[in-house]
Amino acid sequence: MTDFDPETLKIKLALADAATDLYLEEDGDFLIKDVAEAVDIKPGEVFNYFPNKDAILQFYYASIVFRYQLMLDEIDSFDTYTLSEKFSNFAYASFDMLNEKRAFVEQTFGRLILRSYGKTDFEKEIEGLIEQFLDEDPRLSASSEMVKNGCFYSFLRMKYLGLVRFWISDESEGHELTMELTDKLTNFLQELMYNSIVDQGFELGKFLYSNKKAFLNNIPFVKQIFSKIEIR
């Protein structure tokens, strides 16, 4: 996760907030000097924080994660939440924040995030949050460690972006379909990461292998298993 000093984060948030409003007011054709004026800084100072206008707009999306991280300090016993509760809590909170500027999100999410040439800061922060949730959960099965890697975090990040895209187009009352889909996806992820059946399979395999002589003559299917292993 990216760390900013409080003052820098405050200014970047203010710039992004002003830029998103100006984007809508000016049909996307806003000026840096207008953004600076809205935040009461000099136009040249804007470039101390962002290289161009798109970077300011993209920071609005990354700020969703930063704002959520600040919210976590206000949630009692968040560390006791299950994996499903943590992921669904983030999804619901992010929908609420995105809804504050829904018109902007509807117009720019595809161009700035989904069709970006490279991985955006928003996507990097999402992956960082996913990794944080997984690393801090003591209930994960031992076998789940095998899938905890960059590819898996990227996969989950893409699923989240797909969920946001669905939320944008969801016309059900109160985005009911999005909420239901979020619950089902997060519950599935939790079941996948908590399920110990693979762990038990490894333990059974180790036990059978270490005691194969004792079982070979007494349990036919064990003999068949080891005969196939030896042939290979």
C-alpha positions in Angstrom: 0.0 0.0 0.0 1.2 3.5 -0.8 1.9 5.8 2.1 1.5 9.6 1.9 2.1 12.2 4.5 -1.2 13.6 5.7 -0.7 17.0 4.1 0.2 15.6 0.7 -2.7 13.2 0.8 -5.0 16.1 1.7 -3.9 18.2 -1.3 -4.0 15.3 -3.7 -7.6 14.4 -2.6 -8.6 18.0 -2.9 -7.1 18.2 -6.5 -8.8 15.0 -7.5 -12.2 16.1 -6.1 -12.0 19.5 -7.9 -10.8 17.8 -11.2 -13.7 15.3 -11.2 -16.3 18.1 -10.7 -14.7 20.2 -13.4 -14.5 17.3 -15.8 -18.3 17.0 -15.6 -18.9 20.7 -15.8 -16.7 21.2 -18.8 -17.5 17.9 -20.6 -14.0 16.6 -20.0 -12.2 19.7 -21.3 -11.0 21.4 -18.0 -7.9 23.3 -17.4 -5.1 22.8 -14.8 -5.3 26.4 -13.8 -9.0 25.9 -12.9 -8.1 22.9 -10.7 -5.4 24.9 -9.0 -7.8 27.8 -8.4 -10.4 25.5 -6.8 -7.8 24.2 -4.3 -6.2 27.7 -3.8 -2.7 26.8 -5.1 -0.7 28.1 -8.0 -1.1 26.2 -11.4 2.6 25.2 -11.4 2.2 23.6 -8.0 -0.3 21.0 -9.4 2.6 19.4 -11.2 4.3 18.8 -7.9 1.6 16.2 -7.3 0.5 15.0 -10.7 2.1 14.9 -14.2 -1.1 15.5 -16.2 -4.9 15.8 -16.0 -5.5 12.1 -16.5 -3.3 11.3 -13.5 -5.4 13.6 -11.3 -8.6 11.9 -12.5 -7.1 8.4 -12.0 -6.1 9.4 -8.4 -9.8 9.8 -7.7 -10.1 6.0 -8.1 -7.0 5.3 -6.1 -8.3 7.5 -3.3 -11.2 5.1 -2.8 -8.7 2.7 -1.3 -7.0 5.4 0.7 -10.2 6.6 2.1 -11.3 3.1 2.9 -8.0 2.5 4.8 -8.8 5.5 7.0 -12.3 4.2 7.6 -10.9 0.9 9.0 -9.6 2.8 12.1 -13.3 3.5 12.9 -14.5 -0.1 12.6 -14.4 -2.0 15.9 -12.9 -5.4 15.8 -12.3 -5.4 12.1 -9.5 -7.9 12.6 -12.1 -10.5 13.8 -14.1 -10.2 10.5 -14.1 -13.3 8.3 -12.5 -13.0 4.8 -16.0 -12.8 3.2 -17.0 -10.0 5.6 -13.8 -8.0 4.9 -14.1 -8.2 1.1 -17.8 -7.5 1.1 -17.3 -4.6 3.5 -14.8 -3.1 1.1 -17.0 -3.7 -1.9 -20.0 -2.1 -0.3 -18.0 0.9 1.0 -16.4 1.4 -2.4 -19.8 1.4 -4.1 -21.0 4.1 -1.7 -17.9 6.2 -2.4 -18.2 5.7 -6.1 -21.8 6.6 -6.0 -20.9 10.1 -4.6 -19.6 10.9 -8.2 -21.6 8.3 -10.1 -21.9 10.5 -13.3 -18.1 10.8 -13.4 -17.6 7.1 -12.8 -20.0 6.2 -15.5 -18.2 8.4 -18.0 -14.6 7.5 -17.1 -14.3 4.1 -15.5 -13.9 2.3 -18.8 -11.3 4.7 -20.3 -9.3 5.5 -17.2 -9.3 2.0 -15.5 -10.6 -0.8 -17.6 -8.9 0.3 -20.9 -5.8 1.8 -19.3 -2.5 1.0 -21.1 -0.8 -0.1 -17.9 -1.8 -1.1 -14.4 -3.2 1.9 -12.7 -2.5 3.0 -9.1 -6.1 2.1 -8.3 -5.5 -1.5 -9.4 -2.2 -1.6 -7.5 -3.9 -0.4 -4.4 -6.7 -3.0 -4.8 -4.1 -5.8 -5.1 -2.3 -4.4 -2.0 -5.6 -4.4 0.0 -6.3 -8.0 -1.2 -2.9 -9.1 -0.1 -3.3 -7.4 3.3 -6.7 -9.1 3.9 -5.3 -12.5 3.1 -2.0 -12.1 5.0 -3.8 -11.0 8.2 -6.4 -13.8 8.2 -5.3 -16.7 10.5 -8.2 -18.9 9.3 -6.7 -19.6 5.9 -6.0 -23.3 5.1 -2.4 -24.3 4.8 -3.0 -25.2 1.1 -4.3 -21.7 0.3 -0.7 -20.5 0.7 0.0 -22.1 -2.7 -2.3 -19.7 -4.5 -1.3 -16.5 -2.6 0.9 -14.8 -5.3 0.8 -11.9 -7.7 -1.2 -13.8 -10.3 -3.9 -14.6 -7.7 -4.1 -11.0 -6.5 -4.4 -9.8 -10.1 -7.2 -12.3 -10.7 -9.1 -11.1 -7.7 -8.5 -7.5 -8.7 -10.0 -8.2 -12.1 -13.0 -9.8 -10.5 -13.5 -6.7 -8.3 -13.2 -4.4 -11.4 -15.8 -6.6 -13.1 -18.0 -6.2 -10.1 -17.7 -2.4 -10.3 -18.6 -2.5 -14.0 -21.6 -4.6 -13.2 -22.6 -2.1 -10.4 -22.4 0.7 -13.0 -24.9 -1.0 -15.3 -27.1 -2.5 -12.5 -30.6 -1.0 -12.8 -32.1 -3.2 -10.1 -33.7 -1.4 -7.1 -31.0 -0.4 -4.6 -28.4 -2.3 -6.8 -29.9 -5.4 -5.3 -28.3 -7.7 -7.9 -24.9 -6.2 -7.3 -25.2 -6.8 -3.6 -26.3 -10.4 -4.1 -23.5 -11.0 -6.6 -21.0 -9.5 -4.1 -22.2 -11.8 -1.3 -22.0 -14.9 -3.5 -18.5 -14.1 -4.8 -17.0 -13.2 -1.4 -18.6 -16.3 0.2 -17.1 -18.5 -2.6 -13.7 -16.9 -2.1 -13.9 -17.6 1.7 -14.9 -21.2 1.1 -12.0 -21.6 -1.3 -9.4 -20.1 1.1 -10.7 -21.7 4.3 -11.5 -25.1 3.1 -9.1 -27.7 4.6 -10.0 -30.6 2.4 -6.8 -30.3 0.3 -4.8 -30.1 3.6 -6.5 -33.3 4.7 -5.8 -34.9 1.4 -2.1 -34.1 1.7 -2.0 -35.4 5.3 -3.7 -38.6 4.2 -1.3 -39.0 1.3 1.7 -38.5 3.6 0.3 -41.0 6.1 -0.4 -43.6 3.5 3.0 -43.2 1.9 5.0 -43.4 5.2 3.0 -46.5 6.2 2.6 -48.1 2.7 4.2 -51.4 3.7 1.6 -51.9 6.5 -1.3 -51.1 4.1 -0.2 -52.8 0.9 -1.5 -56.3 1.7 -4.5 -55.2 3.7 -6.1 -52.4 1.7 -6.4 -53.2 -2.0 -7.1 -49.7 -3.2 -3.9 -48.4 -1.5 -1.9 -51.1 -3.4 -3.5 -50.0 -6.6 -2.5 -46.4 -5.9 1.1 -47.1 -5.2 1.4 -49.5 -8.2 0.3 -46.6 -10.5 2.8 -44.3 -8.8 5.6 -46.8 -9.3 4.7 -47.4 -12.9 4.9 -43.6 -13.6 
